[in-house]
Amino acid sequence: MGMTELDRKLQAQLLARRRVEGDRLALSDAVLLAALDGSRPLTAGERSALQASPLTTRRLRTLAEARRAQGAPRQWRGSVGMLRAADSGAALAPLVTDDGAWRLHFVGSRVILQIDPQSPLAAMLLRGSQMLRVLDGAGATVLEGTLDSDGECEGPWPFAEAPARHFQQHGARFTVEPCVAPSGH
């Protein structure tokens, strides 16, 4: 049986009140803020450090409350993903960002960016007309545009090499990030 919202709140309060001898801030504000806005998930080690440090847990809570009090909209700065398999010559399976928010599909000579509808980013990005771009590991633009009502953005594959080979040669990474619309659009 899963935890109820009341259980989660009680557990959070108990963790925040707990005192540990020699406790110190285990994570920087930058790391905590990136986790709060979803631009960088915590690693397993960082999650363990957060759970072991009531002081760090209280700091995370303070930062979250400050963001809510400011009424600032959630600021997404980008998502990063990696090519997870060596080039086998086969068609490239969809690439997924580390935060699970985005999938990059390759169909024929087309590339399709798709947001996971369950992602916390989905509601915010589907409401607006935020320009997005996908960059390869070397910083070259793979795709640029806005999401359609289905949460997808599509365009032609812009490089001579096949996607798997291209990503292997350019850092085996990709980034999805917000961008400013070029003038004239």
Buried (B, 14 or more C-beta within 10 A) or exposed (E): EEEEEEEEEEEEEEBBEEEEEEBEBBBEEEBBBBBBBBBBBBEEEBEEBBEEBBBBBBBBBEBBEEBEEEEEEEEBEBBBBBBEEEBEEEEBBEBBBBBEBBBBBBEEEEBBBBBBEEBEBBEBBBEEEBBBBBBBBEEEEBBBBEBEEEBBBBBEBBBEEBBBBBBBBBBBBBBBBBBEEEEEE
